[in-house]
Amino acid sequence: MEYVKQPKTRRGEATLKKICEAAEELFSENGYYNTEIHDITQKSGVAIGTFYTYFPDKNSAFLYLLDGLGHKLRQTIRQAKGELATDSFIELERISIRIFFDFVREHFGIFRIVWQAQFVDEDSFKRYYERFCNGYMNEIVKAQQAGQIKNFDPKIIAYALMGIHSFVTLNCFVFEKTEPDEAVVEQLVDFIAYGLVKK
């Protein structure tokens, strides 16, 4: 789905980037409904008419950010996993957790934007998570076929893992205002690999 008129020049690309960076920051700090187009243009240093060169309205800018940041995160995780010389589900999960924490650290706005999306455009909110779920399910099925993990419903496992990532991130970055370190990563990996109950 296209929310933006793509620029044809490097200058246009730079302008669009400025608009998106300003919108990400404002949507994150003030919320979707408390952010107006003139706020975005003022922060990005462009004219209101320039905003409309790329976006027909505020909603399109918001959804473009949601889809774009989600795509970038999925792409970053895929690339990092592709560079690992392993098929171990646990090792792949370890790198996923690290990448997710690093990405949220760099693009903290994505976290707030995603959670706002359920009130702005529920279909886009659902699609955001479905795309992550579908990729996860493919890896889960491969791991199940290789005998690495139990044959639970792949969709349930995918959403459970996504929930772990999201809520630990919420606790660290939002509630406690700290950054998860390697010890947090290893605790999560240990939990995913071995569970909670002692045997």
C-alpha positions, 0 to 999 in steps of 0.5 A: 500500500502506497502512502507517499509519493516517492521523491525522484531526486536526492534532494527530494529524498533528503527532504522526505527523510527530514519530514519523517524524522520530525514526524516520528519524534512528534508522534512519539512525544505528543501522540498522533492526535496531538500532532498537527501537520504544521508541527511536523513542517515546523520541526522539519524546516519545510513549508506546509506545501512541501509536506503535501508534495509527499503525503496527502494527509497526516494519517498517510505520514503516520502509516508510512512511518509504521510500515517503513519502520516495521519493514526496516526492523524485519530487514535488519533482523533477516540480514543479521540472521543471514550472516550467522553460520548456524541453523540453531533456533536459539542462536537465531533467537538470541540475535533477534532479541539483540537486534530488536533492543538495538533498533528500539534504542535507535528508533524509540519512536517506533515503540510508541507509534506501533502502540498508537496505531491500534487507535489510529488504524486498527487494520494497519496495527494488525498487519504490522504484527501479522508480518512479523508473525509470518516470518517467525512462523516460517522459522518455527516450522523449520526448527520443528521439522529439524527436531529443535523445538516442540510441535506447538502451534507455530502461530501461538509460539510466534506471538508468545515470542513477540510478546516477550520481546515487546513487554521486556522492551516496554518495561526497560525503555518506558517503565524503568527508563533503562536500556536492556544489557547482555544479561537481559538478553541471556536471561530471555534466551535461557527462558526461551530455551529451557522454560521457567519450571525447574525439573 
